[in-house]
Amino acid sequence: MHIHVILLTGDSQAAAEMVASQMGIFRFHSGLLLEQNSVEVAAHAKRGHTVAMVGDGINDAPALSEPRLG
């Protein structure tokens, strides 16, 4: 299906590596600030990728507003 999962997190490198490893995610960015998540999501959408964002808190609201599905 050509789905690429990227973990974006404000957590530490070690925490991101552990979660990514447990979930079978090969690409991740750690230590991101709130606005950096939005920039990363928007960049993928601007490249023409279909993007879906899943967040777990109010601090994810800016990035959640970026994705374009379909």
Number of C-alpha atoms within 10 A of each C-alpha: 3 4 7 9 15 15 18 22 20 15 14 13 13 10 14 21 19 12 13 17 12 9 10 9 16 12 14 15 18 16 14 14 13 15 12 17 24 20 14 16 23 18 15 15 17 12 8 9 15 13 19 14 19 12 12 7 7 8 13 17 15 15 20 17 12 20 20 17 10 7
